[in-house]
């Protein structure tokens, strides 16, 4: 006997809406925020280096 997994049309549509309109945008905003934070930190390091500050990064 084989078990067939089937969703009702409403459940399938609701699941897709949750994935594409909730989960993916949250993930995208998180990744964009992370990239912006990394960029801001790198810019601060570059400005400090140009001003003659010490390099605080460890090798």
Predicted model as a PDB file, atoms N, CA, C, CB and O in Angstrom, pLDDT in the B-factor column:
MODEL        1                                                                  
ATOM      1  N   UNK A   1       0.846  -1.171   0.000  1.00 53.00           N  
ATOM      2  CA  UNK A   1       0.000   0.000   0.000  1.00 53.00           C  
ATOM      3  C   UNK A   1       0.890   1.233   0.000  1.00 53.00           C  
ATOM      4  CB  UNK A   1      -0.962  -0.001   1.215  1.00 53.00           C  
ATOM      5  O   UNK A   1       1.786   1.355   0.835  1.00 53.00           O  
ATOM      6  N   UNK A   2       0.652   2.130  -0.915  1.00 59.00           N  
ATOM      7  CA  UNK A   2       1.463   3.350  -0.996  1.00 59.00           C  
ATOM      8  C   UNK A   2       0.704   4.510  -0.373  1.00 59.00           C  
ATOM      9  CB  UNK A   2       1.836   3.673  -2.466  1.00 59.00           C  
ATOM     10  O   UNK A   2      -0.519   4.613  -0.476  1.00 59.00           O  
ATOM     11  N   UNK A   3       1.457   5.365   0.265  1.00 60.00           N  
ATOM     12  CA  UNK A   3       0.867   6.531   0.925  1.00 60.00           C  
ATOM     13  C   UNK A   3       1.099   7.746   0.034  1.00 60.00           C  
ATOM     14  CB  UNK A   3       1.479   6.755   2.356  1.00 60.00           C  
ATOM     15  O   UNK A   3       2.239   8.060  -0.307  1.00 60.00           O  
ATOM     16  N   UNK A   4       0.045   8.412  -0.335  1.00 66.00           N  
ATOM     17  CA  UNK A   4       0.155   9.583  -1.199  1.00 66.00           C  
ATOM     18  C   UNK A   4      -0.043  10.827  -0.341  1.00 66.00           C  
ATOM     19  CB  UNK A   4      -0.886   9.530  -2.369  1.00 66.00           C  
ATOM     20  O   UNK A   4      -1.042  10.958   0.367  1.00 66.00           O  
ATOM     21  N   UNK A   5       0.914  11.726  -0.416  1.00 75.00           N  
ATOM     22  CA  UNK A   5       0.836  12.976   0.337  1.00 75.00           C  
ATOM     23  C   UNK A   5       0.206  14.037  -0.562  1.00 75.00           C  
ATOM     24  CB  UNK A   5       2.253  13.431   0.840  1.00 75.00           C  
ATOM     25  O   UNK A   5       0.765  14.394  -1.599  1.00 75.00           O  
ATOM     26  N   UNK A   6      -0.940  14.527  -0.164  1.00 82.00           N  
ATOM     27  CA  UNK A   6      -1.630  15.530  -0.964  1.00 82.00           C  
ATOM     28  C   UNK A   6      -2.112  16.653  -0.065  1.00 82.00           C  
ATOM     29  CB  UNK A   6      -2.811  14.906  -1.734  1.00 82.00           C  
ATOM     30  O   UNK A   6      -2.518  16.425   1.075  1.00 82.00           O  
ATOM     31  N   UNK A   7      -2.062  17.850  -0.582  1.00 85.00           N  
ATOM     32  CA  UNK A   7      -2.538  19.022   0.145  1.00 85.00           C  
ATOM     33  C   UNK A   7      -3.782  19.556  -0.540  1.00 85.00           C  
ATOM     34  CB  UNK A   7      -1.441  20.117   0.226  1.00 85.00           C  
ATOM     35  O   UNK A   7      -3.963  19.407  -1.748  1.00 85.00           O  
ATOM     36  N   UNK A   8      -4.623  20.173   0.250  1.00 90.00           N  
ATOM     37  CA  UNK A   8      -5.775  20.837  -0.352  1.00 90.00           C  
ATOM     38  C   UNK A   8      -5.261  22.080  -1.075  1.00 90.00           C  
ATOM     39  CB  UNK A   8      -6.863  21.209   0.731  1.00 90.00           C  
ATOM     40  O   UNK A   8      -4.183  22.578  -0.749  1.00 90.00           O  
ATOM     41  N   UNK A   9      -6.009  22.585  -2.044  1.00 89.00           N  
ATOM     42  CA  UNK A   9      -5.566  23.784  -2.765  1.00 89.00           C  
ATOM     43  C   UNK A   9      -5.318  24.968  -1.833  1.00 89.00           C  
ATOM     44  CB  UNK A   9      -6.597  24.170  -3.811  1.00 89.00           C  
ATOM     45  O   UNK A   9      -4.379  25.736  -2.047  1.00 89.00           O  
ATOM     46  N   UNK A  10      -6.144  25.123  -0.808  1.00 92.00           N  
ATOM     47  CA  UNK A  10      -5.953  26.229   0.131  1.00 92.00           C  
ATOM     48  C   UNK A  10      -4.645  26.072   0.896  1.00 92.00           C  
ATOM     49  CB  UNK A  10      -7.130  26.313   1.112  1.00 92.00           C  
ATOM     50  O   UNK A  10      -3.885  27.032   1.023  1.00 92.00           O  
ATOM     51  N   UNK A  11      -4.375  24.880   1.403  1.00 92.00           N  
ATOM     52  CA  UNK A  11      -3.152  24.659   2.174  1.00 92.00           C  
ATOM     53  C   UNK A  11      -1.913  24.873   1.304  1.00 92.00           C  
ATOM     54  CB  UNK A  11      -3.144  23.241   2.770  1.00 92.00           C  
ATOM     55  O   UNK A  11      -0.925  25.445   1.766  1.00 92.00           O  
ATOM     56  N   UNK A  12      -1.957  24.423   0.069  1.00 91.00           N  
ATOM     57  CA  UNK A  12      -0.826  24.602  -0.829  1.00 91.00           C  
ATOM     58  C   UNK A  12      -0.597  26.083  -1.114  1.00 91.00           C  
ATOM     59  CB  UNK A  12      -1.054  23.834  -2.137  1.00 91.00           C  
ATOM     60  O   UNK A  12       0.538  26.556  -1.066  1.00 91.00           O  
ATOM     61  N   UNK A  13      -1.656  26.808  -1.408  1.00 94.00           N  
ATOM     62  CA  UNK A  13      -1.551  28.241  -1.685  1.00 94.00           C  
ATOM     63  C   UNK A  13      -1.075  29.003  -0.453  1.00 94.00           C  
ATOM     64  CB  UNK A  13      -2.901  28.795  -2.158  1.00 94.00           C  
ATOM     65  O   UNK A  13      -0.214  29.878  -0.553  1.00 94.00           O  
ATOM     66  N   UNK A  14      -1.630  28.673   0.699  1.00 95.00           N  
ATOM     67  CA  UNK A  14      -1.239  29.330   1.943  1.00 95.00           C  
ATOM     68  C   UNK A  14       0.235  29.073   2.252  1.00 95.00           C  
ATOM     69  CB  UNK A  14      -2.119  28.842   3.105  1.00 95.00           C  
ATOM     70  O   UNK A  14       0.950  29.984   2.669  1.00 95.00           O  
ATOM     71  N   UNK A  15       0.683  27.854   2.053  1.00 93.00           N  
ATOM     72  CA  UNK A  15       2.091  27.527   2.267  1.00 93.00           C  
ATOM     73  C   UNK A  15       3.006  28.318   1.348  1.00 93.00           C  
ATOM     74  CB  UNK A  15       2.320  26.045   2.062  1.00 93.00           C  
ATOM     75  O   UNK A  15       4.041  28.820   1.786  1.00 93.00           O  
ATOM     76  N   UNK A  16       2.637  28.434   0.081  1.00 94.00           N  
ATOM     77  CA  UNK A  16       3.450  29.206  -0.867  1.00 94.00           C  
ATOM     78  C   UNK A  16       3.467  30.688  -0.511  1.00 94.00           C  
ATOM     79  CB  UNK A  16       2.924  29.021  -2.293  1.00 94.00           C  
ATOM     80  O   UNK A  16       4.500  31.346  -0.629  1.00 94.00           O  
ATOM     81  N   UNK A  17       2.334  31.208  -0.079  1.00 96.00           N  
ATOM     82  CA  UNK A  17       2.273  32.619   0.333  1.00 96.00           C  
ATOM     83  C   UNK A  17       3.192  32.855   1.518  1.00 96.00           C  
ATOM     84  CB  UNK A  17       0.824  33.030   0.689  1.00 96.00           C  
ATOM     85  O   UNK A  17       3.925  33.844   1.548  1.00 96.00           O  
ATOM     86  N   UNK A  18       3.160  31.958   2.496  1.00 97.00           N  
ATOM     87  CA  UNK A  18       4.028  32.100   3.667  1.00 97.00           C  
ATOM     88  C   UNK A  18       5.500  32.058   3.251  1.00 97.00           C  
ATOM     89  CB  UNK A  18       3.731  30.987   4.700  1.00 97.00           C  
ATOM     90  O   UNK A  18       6.300  32.867   3.722  1.00 97.00           O  
ATOM     91  N   UNK A  19       5.855  31.134   2.384  1.00 96.00           N  
ATOM     92  CA  UNK A  19       7.256  31.007   1.965  1.00 96.00           C  
ATOM     93  C   UNK A  19       7.704  32.239   1.185  1.00 96.00           C  
ATOM     94  CB  UNK A  19       7.450  29.742   1.110  1.00 96.00           C  
ATOM     95  O   UNK A  19       8.729  32.836   1.515  1.00 96.00           O  
ATOM     96  N   UNK A  20       6.951  32.627   0.156  1.00 97.00           N  
ATOM     97  CA  UNK A  20       7.420  33.677  -0.746  1.00 97.00           C  
ATOM     98  C   UNK A  20       7.158  35.099  -0.252  1.00 97.00           C  
ATOM     99  CB  UNK A  20       6.777  33.503  -2.073  1.00 97.00           C  
ATOM    100  O   UNK A  20       7.842  36.030  -0.677  1.00 97.00           O  
ATOM    101  N   UNK A  21       6.184  35.280   0.636  1.00 97.00           N  
ATOM    102  CA  UNK A  21       5.876  36.630   1.093  1.00 97.00           C  
ATOM    103  C   UNK A  21       6.253  36.889   2.555  1.00 97.00           C  
ATOM    104  CB  UNK A  21       4.416  36.894   0.905  1.00 97.00           C  
ATOM    105  O   UNK A  21       6.122  38.015   3.034  1.00 97.00           O  
ATOM    106  N   UNK A  22       6.717  35.862   3.263  1.00 97.00           N  
ATOM    107  CA  UNK A  22       7.130  36.051   4.649  1.00 97.00           C  
ATOM    108  C   UNK A  22       8.571  35.583   4.849  1.00 97.00           C  
ATOM    109  CB  UNK A  22       6.187  35.296   5.600  1.00 97.00           C  
ATOM    110  O   UNK A  22       9.429  36.374   5.242  1.00 97.00           O  
ATOM    111  N   UNK A  23       8.839  34.323   4.586  1.00 97.00           N  
ATOM    112  CA  UNK A  23      10.154  33.755   4.900  1.00 97.00           C  
ATOM    113  C   UNK A  23      11.247  34.334   4.004  1.00 97.00           C  
ATOM    114  CB  UNK A  23      10.120  32.232   4.759  1.00 97.00           C  
ATOM    115  O   UNK A  23      12.271  34.794   4.509  1.00 97.00           O  
ATOM    116  N   UNK A  24      11.055  34.320   2.700  1.00 98.00           N  
ATOM    117  CA  UNK A  24      12.092  34.841   1.801  1.00 98.00           C  
ATOM    118  C   UNK A  24      12.379  36.327   2.034  1.00 98.00           C  
ATOM    119  CB  UNK A  24      11.677  34.625   0.354  1.00 98.00           C  
ATOM    120  O   UNK A  24      13.550  36.707   2.078  1.00 98.00           O  
ATOM    121  N   UNK A  25      11.363  37.184   2.184  1.00 97.00           N  
ATOM    122  CA  UNK A  25      11.675  38.595   2.464  1.00 97.00           C  
ATOM    123  C   UNK A  25      12.423  38.792   3.784  1.00 97.00           C  
ATOM    124  CB  UNK A  25      10.396  39.408   2.487  1.00 97.00           C  
ATOM    125  O   UNK A  25      13.317  39.635   3.862  1.00 97.00           O  
ATOM    126  N   UNK A  26      12.069  38.026   4.822  1.00 98.00           N  
ATOM    127  CA  UNK A  26      12.805  38.139   6.081  1.00 98.00           C  
ATOM    128  C   UNK A  26      14.263  37.732   5.906  1.00 98.00           C  
ATOM    129  CB  UNK A  26      12.147  37.278   7.160  1.00 98.00           C  
ATOM    130  O   UNK A  26      15.165  38.398   6.414  1.00 98.00           O  
ATOM    131  N   UNK A  27      14.484  36.656   5.198  1.00 98.00           N  
ATOM    132  CA  UNK A  27      15.851  36.205   4.930  1.00 98.00           C  
ATOM    133  C   UNK A  27      16.611  37.246   4.110  1.00 98.00           C  
ATOM    134  CB  UNK A  27      15.837  34.852   4.192  1.00 98.00           C  
ATOM    135  O   UNK A  27      17.772  37.539   4.395  1.00 98.00           O  
ATOM    136  N   UNK A  28      15.967  37.791   3.115  1.00 98.00           N  
ATOM    137  CA  UNK A  28      16.598  38.797   2.268  1.00 98.00           C  
ATOM    138  C   UNK A  28      16.957  40.048   3.065  1.00 98.00           C  
ATOM    139  CB  UNK A  28      15.678  39.161   1.107  1.00 98.00           C  
ATOM    140  O   UNK A  28      18.058  40.575   2.915  1.00 98.00           O  
ATOM    141  N   UNK A  29      16.055  40.525   3.901  1.00 98.00           N  
ATOM    142  CA  UNK A  29      16.340  41.706   4.712  1.00 98.00           C  
ATOM    143  C   UNK A  29      17.478  41.437   5.687  1.00 98.00           C  
ATOM    144  CB  UNK A  29      15.089  42.147   5.472  1.00 98.00           C  
ATOM    145  O   UNK A  29      18.306  42.314   5.931  1.00 98.00           O  
ATOM    146  N   UNK A  30      17.523  40.251   6.237  1.00 98.00           N  
ATOM    147  CA  UNK A  30      18.620  39.897   7.127  1.00 98.00           C  
ATOM    148  C   UNK A  30      19.955  39.898   6.412  1.00 98.00           C  
ATOM    149  CB  UNK A  30      18.373  38.546   7.744  1.00 98.00           C  
ATOM    150  O   UNK A  30      20.946  40.396   6.946  1.00 98.00           O  
ATOM    151  N   UNK A  31      19.994  39.346   5.212  1.00 98.00           N  
ATOM    152  CA  UNK A  31      21.244  39.313   4.447  1.00 98.00           C  
ATOM    153  C   UNK A  31      21.670  40.713   4.006  1.00 98.00           C  
ATOM    154  CB  UNK A  31      21.091  38.405   3.223  1.00 98.00           C  
ATOM    155  O   UNK A  31      22.860  41.028   4.017  1.00 98.00           O  
ATOM    156  N   UNK A  32      20.722  41.545   3.624  1.00 98.00           N  
ATOM    157  CA  UNK A  32      21.052  42.917   3.233  1.00 98.00           C  
ATOM    158  C   UNK A  32      21.567  43.692   4.442  1.00 98.00           C  
ATOM    159  CB  UNK A  32      19.817  43.628   2.621  1.00 98.00           C  
ATOM    160  O   UNK A  32      22.537  44.441   4.324  1.00 98.00           O  
ATOM    161  N   UNK A  33      20.935  43.522   5.599  1.00 98.00           N  
ATOM    162  CA  UNK A  33      21.407  44.175   6.821  1.00 98.00           C  
ATOM    163  C   UNK A  33      22.803  43.722   7.195  1.00 98.00           C  
ATOM    164  CB  UNK A  33      20.456  43.900   7.969  1.00 98.00           C  
ATOM    165  O   UNK A  33      23.634  44.538   7.595  1.00 98.00           O  
ATOM    166  N   UNK A  34      23.069  42.433   7.071  1.00 98.00           N  
ATOM    167  CA  UNK A  34      24.402  41.907   7.369  1.00 98.00           C  
ATOM    168  C   UNK A  34      25.441  42.505   6.424  1.00 98.00           C  
ATOM    169  CB  UNK A  34      24.411  40.370   7.264  1.00 98.00           C  
ATOM    170  O   UNK A  34      26.523  42.890   6.868  1.00 98.00           O  
ATOM    171  N   UNK A  35      25.132  42.589   5.133  1.00 98.00           N  
ATOM    172  CA  UNK A  35      26.058  43.172   4.167  1.00 98.00           C  
ATOM    173  C   UNK A  35      26.294  44.646   4.454  1.00 98.00           C  
ATOM    174  CB  UNK A  35      25.531  42.994   2.749  1.00 98.00           C  
ATOM    175  O   UNK A  35      27.420  45.125   4.326  1.00 98.00           O  
ATOM    176  N   UNK A  36      25.252  45.372   4.838  1.00 98.00           N  
ATOM    177  CA  UNK A  36      25.402  46.792   5.161  1.00 98.00           C  
ATOM    178  C   UNK A  36      26.272  46.976   6.398  1.00 98.00           C  
ATOM    179  CB  UNK A  36      24.028  47.444   5.380  1.00 98.00           C  
ATOM    180  O   UNK A  36      27.098  47.888   6.440  1.00 98.00           O  
ATOM    181  N   UNK A  37      26.099  46.124   7.405  1.00 97.00           N  
ATOM    182  CA  UNK A  37      26.926  46.208   8.610  1.00 97.00           C  
ATOM    183  C   UNK A  37      28.385  45.897   8.290  1.00 97.00           C  
ATOM    184  CB  UNK A  37      26.403  45.247   9.688  1.00 97.00           C  
ATOM    185  O   UNK A  37      29.288  46.560   8.799  1.00 97.00           O  
ATOM    186  N   UNK A  38      28.615  44.905   7.463  1.00 97.00           N  
ATOM    187  CA  UNK A  38      29.988  44.566   7.068  1.00 97.00           C  
ATOM    188  C   UNK A  38      30.613  45.723   6.296  1.00 97.00           C  
ATOM    189  CB  UNK A  38      30.010  43.274   6.211  1.00 97.00           C  
ATOM    190  O   UNK A  38      31.780  46.054   6.507  1.00 97.00           O  
ATOM    191  N   UNK A  39      29.848  46.331   5.415  1.00 97.00           N  
ATOM    192  CA  UNK A  39      30.344  47.454   4.628  1.00 97.00           C  
ATOM    193  C   UNK A  39      30.670  48.650   5.513  1.00 97.00           C  
ATOM    194  CB  UNK A  39      29.322  47.850   3.570  1.00 97.00           C  
ATOM    195  O   UNK A  39      31.694  49.305   5.322  1.00 97.00           O  
ATOM    196  N   UNK A  40      29.807  48.934   6.476  1.00 97.00           N  
ATOM    197  CA  UNK A  40      30.050  50.056   7.385  1.00 97.00           C  
ATOM    198  C   UNK A  40      31.298  49.808   8.226  1.00 97.00           C  
ATOM    199  CB  UNK A  40      28.833  50.285   8.297  1.00 97.00           C  
ATOM    200  O   UNK A  40      32.081  50.730   8.453  1.00 97.00           O  
ATOM    201  N   UNK A  41      31.491  48.582   8.687  1.00 95.00           N  
ATOM    202  CA  UNK A  41      32.685  48.253   9.453  1.00 95.00           C  
ATOM    203  C   UNK A  41      33.947  48.367   8.621  1.00 95.00           C  
ATOM    204  CB  UNK A  41      32.572  46.863  10.016  1.00 95.00           C  
ATOM    205  O   UNK A  41      34.971  48.862   9.093  1.00 95.00           O  
ATOM    206  N   UNK A  42      33.870  47.911   7.391  1.00 96.00           N  
ATOM    207  CA  UNK A  42      35.030  48.010   6.500  1.00 96.00           C  
ATOM    208  C   UNK A  42      35.356  49.478   6.213  1.00 96.00           C  
ATOM    209  CB  UNK A  42      34.768  47.248   5.176  1.00 96.00           C  
ATOM    210  O   UNK A  42      36.526  49.858   6.174  1.00 96.00           O  
ATOM    211  N   UNK A  43      34.331  50.295   6.014  1.00 96.00           N  
ATOM    212  CA  UNK A  43      34.561  51.717   5.758  1.00 96.00           C  
ATOM    213  C   UNK A  43      35.215  52.380   6.969  1.00 96.00           C  
ATOM    214  CB  UNK A  43      33.235  52.425   5.412  1.00 96.00           C  
ATOM    215  O   UNK A  43      36.129  53.191   6.822  1.00 96.00           O  
ATOM    216  N   UNK A  44      34.745  52.034   8.156  1.00 94.00           N  
ATOM    217  CA  UNK A  44      35.339  52.598   9.370  1.00 94.00           C  
ATOM    218  C   UNK A  44      36.803  52.188   9.490  1.00 94.00           C  
ATOM    219  CB  UNK A  44      34.555  52.146  10.618  1.00 94.00           C  
ATOM    220  O   UNK A  44      37.645  53.005   9.864  1.00 94.00           O  
ATOM    221  N   UNK A  45      37.111  50.940   9.180  1.00 92.00           N  
ATOM    222  CA  UNK A  45      38.499  50.488   9.201  1.00 92.00           C  
ATOM    223  C   UNK A  45      39.341  51.252   8.188  1.00 92.00           C  
ATOM    224  CB  UNK A  45      38.575  48.989   8.923  1.00 92.00           C  
ATOM    225  O   UNK A  45      40.468  51.646   8.485  1.00 92.00           O  
ATOM    226  N   UNK A  46      38.799  51.460   6.999  1.00 93.00           N  
ATOM    227  CA  UNK A  46      39.537  52.184   5.962  1.00 93.00           C  
ATOM    228  C   UNK A  46      39.788  53.634   6.366  1.00 93.00           C  
ATOM    229  CB  UNK A  46      38.774  52.138   4.638  1.00 93.00           C  
ATOM    230  O   UNK A  46      40.886  54.150   6.158  1.00 93.00           O  
ATOM    231  N   UNK A  47      38.784  54.294   6.940  1.00 93.00           N  
ATOM    232  CA  UNK A  47      38.965  55.683   7.378  1.00 93.00           C  
ATOM    233  C   UNK A  47      39.990  55.774   8.497  1.00 93.00           C  
ATOM    234  CB  UNK A  47      37.631  56.280   7.842  1.00 93.00           C  
ATOM    235  O   UNK A  47      40.799  56.700   8.527  1.00 93.00           O  
ATOM    236  N   UNK A  48      39.959  54.820   9.415  1.00 91.00           N  
ATOM    237  CA  UNK A  48      40.933  54.802  10.498  1.00 91.00           C  
ATOM    238  C   UNK A  48      42.339  54.595   9.948  1.00 91.00           C  
ATOM    239  CB  UNK A  48      40.589  53.704  11.515  1.00 91.00           C  
ATOM    240  O   UNK A  48      43.294  55.212  10.420  1.00 91.00           O  
ATOM    241  N   UNK A  49      42.462  53.734   8.961  1.00 91.00           N  
ATOM    242  CA  UNK A  49      43.763  53.475   8.349  1.00 91.00           C  
ATOM    243  C   UNK A  49      44.287  54.727   7.638  1.00 91.00           C  
ATOM    244  CB  UNK A  49      43.666  52.299   7.357  1.00 91.00           C  
ATOM    245  O   UNK A  49      45.471  55.053   7.726  1.00 91.00           O  
ATOM    246  N   UNK A  50      43.393  55.419   6.936  1.00 92.00           N  
ATOM    247  CA  UNK A  50      43.802  56.629   6.223  1.00 92.00           C  
ATOM    248  C   UNK A  50      44.215  57.749   7.181  1.00 92.00           C  
ATOM    249  CB  UNK A  50      42.671  57.111   5.326  1.00 92.00           C  
ATOM    250  O   UNK A  50      45.063  58.576   6.845  1.00 92.00           O  
ATOM    251  N   UNK A  51      43.615  57.771   8.371  1.00 91.00           N  
ATOM    252  CA  UNK A  51      43.965  58.783   9.360  1.00 91.00           C  
ATOM    253  C   UNK A  51      45.233  58.409  10.133  1.00 91.00           C  
ATOM    254  CB  UNK A  51      42.808  58.987  10.327  1.00 91.00           C  
ATOM    255  O   UNK A  51      45.690  59.176  10.981  1.00 91.00           O  
ATOM    256  N   UNK A  52      45.780  57.276   9.853  1.00 87.00           N  
ATOM    257  CA  UNK A  52      47.010  56.859  10.515  1.00 87.00           C  
ATOM    258  C   UNK A  52      46.795  56.103  11.790  1.00 87.00           C  
ATOM    259  CB  UNK A  52      47.843  58.028  10.796  1.00 87.00           C  
ATOM    260  O   UNK A  52      47.723  55.960  12.586  1.00 87.00           O  
ATOM    261  N   UNK A  53      45.596  55.613  12.008  1.00 67.00           N  
ATOM    262  CA  UNK A  53      45.304  54.842  13.215  1.00 67.00           C  
ATOM    263  C   UNK A  53      45.934  53.468  13.137  1.00 67.00           C  
ATOM    264  CB  UNK A  53      43.797  54.716  13.425  1.00 67.00           C  
ATOM    265  O   UNK A  53      46.435  53.056  12.092  1.00 67.00           O  
ATOM    266  N   UNK A  54      45.901  52.764  14.258  1.00 64.00           N  
ATOM    267  CA  UNK A  54      46.487  51.436  14.296  1.00 64.00           C  
ATOM    268  C   UNK A  54      45.525  50.432  13.685  1.00 64.00           C  
ATOM    269  CB  UNK A  54      46.846  51.038  15.735  1.00 64.00           C  
ATOM    270  O   UNK A  54      44.307  50.610  13.709  1.00 64.00           O  
ATOM    271  N   UNK A  55      46.096  49.392  13.148  1.00 60.00           N  
ATOM    272  CA  UNK A  55      45.299  48.302  12.601  1.00 60.00           C  
ATOM    273  C   UNK A  55      44.865  47.419  13.748  1.00 60.00           C  
ATOM    274  CB  UNK A  55      46.090  47.490  11.535  1.00 60.00           C  
ATOM    275  O   UNK A  55      45.706  46.805  14.405  1.00 60.00           O  
ATOM    276  N   UNK A  56      43.548  47.339  14.008  1.00 61.00           N  
ATOM    277  CA  UNK A  56      43.045  46.581  15.149  1.00 61.00           C  
ATOM    278  C   UNK A  56      42.742  45.139  14.785  1.00 61.00           C  
ATOM    279  CB  UNK A  56      41.805  47.239  15.705  1.00 61.00           C  
ATOM    280  O   UNK A  56      42.393  44.345  15.659  1.00 61.00           O  
ATOM    281  N   UNK A  57      42.867  44.786  13.520  1.00 62.00           N  
ATOM    282  CA  UNK A  57      42.589  43.410  13.123  1.00 62.00           C  
ATOM    283  C   UNK A  57      43.758  42.508  13.493  1.00 62.00           C  
ATOM    284  CB  UNK A  57      42.304  43.326  11.614  1.00 62.00           C  
ATOM    285  O   UNK A  57      44.918  42.914  13.417  1.00 62.00           O  
ATOM    286  N   UNK A  58      43.448  41.311  13.884  1.00 62.00           N  
ATOM    287  CA  UNK A  58      44.502  40.357  14.221  1.00 62.00           C  
ATOM    288  C   UNK A  58      44.750  39.455  13.011  1.00 62.00           C  
ATOM    289  CB  UNK A  58      44.117  39.512  15.481  1.00 62.00           C  
ATOM    290  O   UNK A  58      43.806  39.069  12.322  1.00 62.00           O  
ATOM    291  N   UNK A  59      45.995  39.124  12.755  1.00 60.00           N  
ATOM    292  CA  UNK A  59      46.285  38.293  11.582  1.00 60.00           C  
ATOM    293  C   UNK A  59      45.854  36.875  11.752  1.00 60.00           C  
ATOM    294  CB  UNK A  59      47.735  38.322  11.272  1.00 60.00           C  
ATOM    295  O   UNK A  59      46.034  36.062  10.846  1.00 60.00           O  
TER     296      UNK A  59                                                      
ENDMDL                                                                          
END                                                                             
